[in-house]
Each structure stands twice: as C-alpha cells, then as structure tokens.
Amino acid sequence: MNYSLHLAFVCLSLFTERMCIQGSQFNVEVGRSDKLSLPGFENLTAGYNKFLRPNFGGEPVQIALTLDIASISSISESNMDYTATIYLRQRWMDQRLVFEGNKSFTLDARLVEFLWVPDTYIVESKKSFLHEVTVGNRLIRLFSNGTVLYALRITTTVACNMDLSKYPMDTQTCKLQLESWGYDGNDVEFTWLRGNDSVRGLEHLRLAQYTIERYFTLVTRSQQETGNYTRLVLQFELRRNVLYFILETYVPSTFLVVLSWVSFWISLDSVPARTCIGDNKGSRRSQYY
C-alpha cells in the first residue's frame, strides 16, 4: 500500500514538472511573439516594451486631446445623465517609434495591442462601450518623428447634476471629464490640442428638448489619495426649449381636461349621448327629471 502511494506521488511529481516546463516554454514563445513586427520598420521592435510609457523615468508624456461630438441621443432628468457618442483622439510623442522619411502610416487597429497607449477614462461615466462593427472602431497612425495618433469611437452615459428648481424654464450645465486612471502628473500630462477649438460638433447638434447655449474647455487638477492627476473638462450649457415642452406636455393635458367637460354641455334629456361618453351619473340623474 505504501509502495503504491509512493509510486503515485512520484508519477504526479514528474507529470507536474513536465507541465511546468511546457508552460514555461509556452510563456517564452508568447513573449517572443508579442512584438510589433512591421516590414521595413525593424527598428521599431528593437528594445520596445509596451508596458513602459515613453521616456520612462524622465519627463511626463504630453498627451494632446481633441473631441468630436457625433450625437447626444438622450438627456434624462430622472436619472440625471446624458448619452453621447464621441470621437476621442489622442496624440503623444514616442521616441522609440521614430523612423526615417517624412510620411505617416495608418496601421491596422489590432496592432494597438502591441503599443503603449494612455489609460484615459471618462470621469463620472455610468456606462460606456467601444463600437465593434464591423471591427473595433479604433485608429492608430505613426508619424516619422515618433508622434502617435490614437482615435476611438465611444458611446458613453455620463452623470450630470441638474438643478430642476426652475423646471421647465431651466438651464442645465453638464460636463465631460477625461483623466488618466493610473498615471499621475509625474508620468502623464493631458492638454487640449487647440483650446476651445479642440471640441467640434456641438455647434451642429439639434436636440429636441434643449438648445446648446455655449461650451468651453478647461484643464484642472484632481487631487486623489494615489496622486495628483491632470483632468480635462468640457463644460456645456443646455437651455430647455419651452415650446417643445408646451406641445409635448401642456397641450395634451389641456385637451384631456377639456374633453372631460363635454358631458356638461350635453342636454340632460340626451341619455344615449351621455351614456356613450361615460357619464353614468348624469344619465341616472336625467331619469329623475
């Protein structure tokens, strides 16, 4: 019995060691294949590590952002949020990706997995997703001086603290805030590429309930327990269209009230008419006259 247990233990140990060796070989193979290999750009793969930011240990990476607001599909007073589809474009310099020439090259979006990209996120976002039809809506473009352009198409639902004390004659102020999740100001610095001109699309939007009065961009600091982060803010003001609110709410309610008064205009002797409208009390009263 003891001999059988010892033999089983030896076999199990040999099997586990073999699996570990095979697993180590597999990890080595994966590590070797996890490189950016482009014909004619062999210098991009030499010493490139996607897990380290550009200029690691030195000056922070300057990331310039631009936004295109494609649509604002809904603004909810009950949930105090809005849903928007945006094109987020980020530019930064990576000296490891410098190549000869003066051209730029657009790469397959799936090569993003082999490059370092910022960990930008939308502050106060309740729900977001990246469009995947027909492929992931991402763009990566390399310039000869090492500039990287990274673009995304995102639909997000963002919280908006509304003041409804003057409803429906109200004006709401909503924000779209962008920040790095893990890199503080010592590693990453966010900036707007062209100030207020970095945001486009808001002036062309047509909303049913609101009119966009004005918008502007800000660069602020977010002090958290893990560090001091740069935060980019797009702030825009929405003024409610009172005419739309009157046509959608007050006019139907007024018609319902006026319709309920019709039974008072019918003669007491017209029992069938009052019965069709539903005034049973009036029809019963007419029986006594």
C-alpha positions in Angstrom: 0.0 0.0 0.0 2.8 2.4 0.9 4.7 1.5 -2.2 1.7 2.3 -4.4 1.2 5.7 -2.8 4.9 6.5 -3.2 4.8 5.4 -6.9 1.7 7.6 -7.5 3.4 10.5 -5.8 6.5 10.2 -8.0 4.4 10.0 -11.1 2.4 13.0 -10.1 5.6 15.0 -9.4 7.1 14.1 -12.8 3.8 15.0 -14.5 3.6 18.4 -12.7 7.2 19.2 -13.5 6.6 18.3 -17.2 3.6 20.6 -17.2 5.6 23.4 -15.6 8.4 23.0 -18.2 5.9 23.1 -21.0 4.1 26.1 -19.5 7.4 27.9 -19.2 8.2 27.2 -22.9 4.8 28.4 -23.9 5.2 31.7 -22.0 8.6 32.2 -23.6 7.0 31.6 -27.1 4.2 34.0 -26.3 6.7 36.6 -25.0 8.7 36.3 -28.2 5.7 36.7 -30.5 4.3 39.7 -28.5 6.2 42.2 -30.6 5.4 44.8 -33.2 6.8 43.4 -36.4 6.4 45.6 -39.5 8.1 45.1 -42.8 10.7 47.9 -43.2 10.3 49.0 -39.6 12.5 46.5 -37.8 14.0 49.3 -35.7 10.6 49.8 -34.0 10.8 46.3 -32.5 14.3 46.7 -31.0 14.0 47.2 -27.3 10.4 48.3 -27.4 8.4 47.5 -24.3 4.6 48.3 -24.5 4.4 48.1 -20.7 6.6 51.1 -20.2 5.5 54.6 -21.1 7.6 56.8 -23.4 10.5 58.5 -21.7 10.1 56.2 -18.7 11.7 57.6 -15.6 12.1 61.1 -17.2 9.8 63.9 -18.1 6.0 63.2 -18.2 4.4 62.3 -21.5 2.5 65.2 -23.1 -0.8 63.9 -24.5 -2.9 66.3 -26.6 -6.6 65.5 -27.0 -9.4 66.6 -29.4 -13.1 65.6 -29.3 -15.7 65.3 -32.0 -19.3 65.1 -30.5 -21.2 63.0 -33.1 -24.5 63.0 -31.2 -26.3 63.4 -27.9 -29.0 60.9 -28.1 -30.8 61.4 -24.8 -30.9 63.6 -21.7 -32.7 62.2 -18.7 -33.9 64.3 -15.8 -35.0 61.3 -13.8 -31.5 59.6 -14.0 -29.7 62.9 -14.2 -27.4 61.9 -17.1 -26.9 62.2 -20.8 -25.8 59.8 -23.5 -23.3 60.9 -26.2 -21.3 59.3 -29.0 -17.8 60.9 -29.3 -14.7 60.5 -31.3 -11.8 60.7 -28.9 -8.4 61.5 -30.5 -5.1 61.4 -28.6 -1.6 62.5 -29.7 1.7 61.9 -28.0 5.4 61.6 -28.8 7.2 58.2 -28.5 10.8 58.4 -29.4 11.0 54.6 -29.7 8.8 54.8 -32.8 10.9 57.2 -34.8 11.7 56.1 -38.4 13.3 57.6 -41.5 11.2 59.5 -44.0 8.5 62.2 -43.9 5.4 60.1 -44.3 2.8 58.8 -41.9 1.4 55.3 -41.8 -2.0 54.2 -40.7 -1.8 50.7 -39.1 -4.4 48.0 -38.5 -6.3 48.8 -35.3 -5.4 45.4 -33.9 -1.8 46.5 -33.7 -2.8 48.7 -30.8 -2.3 45.7 -28.6 1.4 45.9 -29.3 1.9 49.6 -28.5 1.8 51.7 -25.3 -1.4 53.7 -25.2 -2.7 56.1 -22.4 -5.2 54.7 -19.9 -7.6 57.5 -20.4 -11.1 57.2 -18.9 -14.3 59.2 -18.7 -14.9 60.6 -15.2 -18.5 60.0 -13.8 -19.3 57.6 -16.7 -22.1 55.2 -15.8 -21.8 53.0 -18.9 -19.6 53.1 -21.9 -18.7 50.9 -24.8 -16.4 50.9 -27.8 -18.1 50.3 -31.2 -17.1 47.0 -32.7 -18.9 46.9 -36.1 -17.5 45.8 -38.4 -14.3 45.8 -36.5 -13.2 47.7 -33.4 -13.6 51.4 -34.2 -10.0 52.4 -33.4 -7.3 54.1 -35.5 -3.6 54.1 -35.0 -1.3 56.3 -37.1 2.5 56.7 -36.8 4.5 59.7 -37.9 8.2 59.7 -38.8 9.0 62.0 -35.8 7.6 59.5 -33.4 4.1 61.1 -33.0 1.3 58.6 -32.4 -2.3 59.4 -33.2 -4.8 57.1 -31.5 -8.5 57.6 -32.1 -11.6 55.9 -30.6 -15.3 55.9 -31.2 -17.1 55.7 -27.9 -20.7 55.9 -26.7 -21.0 56.8 -23.1 -23.6 57.7 -20.5 -22.3 60.4 -18.1 -23.8 61.7 -14.9 -25.0 65.3 -15.0 -26.0 67.0 -11.7 -29.1 69.0 -12.7 -30.9 71.8 -10.9 -34.6 71.4 -11.6 -35.8 74.2 -9.2 -36.8 76.3 -12.3 -38.2 73.4 -14.3 -39.3 73.7 -17.1 -37.7 77.2 -17.5 -34.3 75.8 -16.6 -30.8 75.8 -17.9 -28.5 72.9 -17.2 -24.7 72.7 -17.1 -23.2 69.3 -18.0 -19.6 68.2 -18.1 -17.4 65.6 -19.9 -14.2 65.0 -18.0 -11.2 63.0 -19.1 -8.4 61.8 -16.9 -5.7 59.1 -16.6 -6.6 56.2 -14.4 -3.1 55.1 -13.2 -0.6 57.7 -14.4 -0.4 60.8 -12.2 1.0 64.2 -13.2 4.6 62.9 -12.9 4.1 60.5 -15.7 1.3 61.9 -17.9 0.2 65.4 -18.7 -3.1 66.0 -20.6 -3.7 69.1 -22.7 -6.2 70.3 -25.2 -4.6 70.4 -28.6 -6.2 73.7 -29.7 -8.1 75.0 -26.7 -11.8 75.5 -27.3 -11.2 74.6 -31.0 -10.3 71.1 -29.8 -14.0 70.3 -29.5 -16.2 70.1 -32.6 -19.7 69.0 -33.4 -21.6 70.7 -30.5 -22.5 73.7 -32.7 -24.2 71.5 -35.2 -26.2 69.3 -32.9 -30.0 69.6 -33.0 -31.7 68.4 -29.8 -35.5 68.1 -29.3 -35.8 69.4 -25.8 -32.6 71.5 -25.4 -30.5 74.1 -27.2 -26.8 74.2 -26.6 -26.1 77.8 -25.5 -22.3 77.7 -25.2 -19.4 75.4 -24.3 -15.7 75.8 -23.2 -12.8 73.7 -22.2 -10.8 73.6 -19.0 -7.6 72.0 -17.6 -7.8 71.3 -13.9 -6.1 69.1 -11.3 -7.6 66.2 -9.5 -6.1 65.5 -6.1 -6.6 61.9 -5.0 -5.0 59.6 -2.5 -2.9 58.0 -5.2 -1.5 61.2 -6.6 -2.2 64.5 -8.4 -3.8 63.9 -11.8 -4.4 66.2 -14.8 -8.1 66.4 -15.8 -9.5 67.8 -19.0 -13.1 69.2 -18.8 -15.6 70.0 -21.5 -18.4 72.1 -20.0 -21.5 73.0 -22.0 -24.8 74.6 -21.1 -28.2 73.3 -22.2 -31.3 75.6 -22.3 -34.7 73.8 -22.4 -36.9 74.5 -25.4 -40.1 75.7 -23.7 -42.2 75.5 -26.8 -41.4 71.8 -27.2 -42.3 71.2 -23.6 -45.6 73.0 -24.0 -46.5 71.0 -27.1 -45.5 67.7 -25.6 -46.9 68.1 -22.0 -49.3 71.0 -21.5 -51.3 70.8 -24.8 -52.2 67.1 -24.4 -53.1 67.6 -20.7 -55.3 70.6 -21.6 -57.1 68.6 -24.3 -57.9 65.8 -21.9 -59.3 68.2 -19.3 -61.5 70.0 -22.0 -62.7 66.6 -23.2 -63.9 65.7 -19.7 -66.1 68.8 -19.7 -68.1 67.7 -22.8 -70.6 65.8 -20.7 -71.6 69.1 -19.0 -72.6 70.6 -22.4 -75.0 67.8 -23.4 -78.7 68.1 -22.6 -80.0 66.1 -19.6 -82.6 64.6 -21.9 -79.9 63.1 -24.2 -79.4 59.9 -22.3 -77.8 57.8 -25.1 -75.2 60.6 -25.7 -74.3 60.9 -22.1 -74.0 57.1 -21.8 -71.6 56.9 -24.8 -69.4 59.5 -23.2 -69.4 57.6 -19.9 -71.3 59.9 -17.7 -73.4 57.3 -15.9 -74.2 59.6 -13.0 -75.6 62.2 -15.4 -77.8 59.6 -17.1 -79.1 58.4 -13.8 -79.9 62.0 -12.8 -81.8 62.5 -16.0 -84.2 59.6 -15.1 -85.5 61.6 -12.2 -86.4 64.7 -14.2 
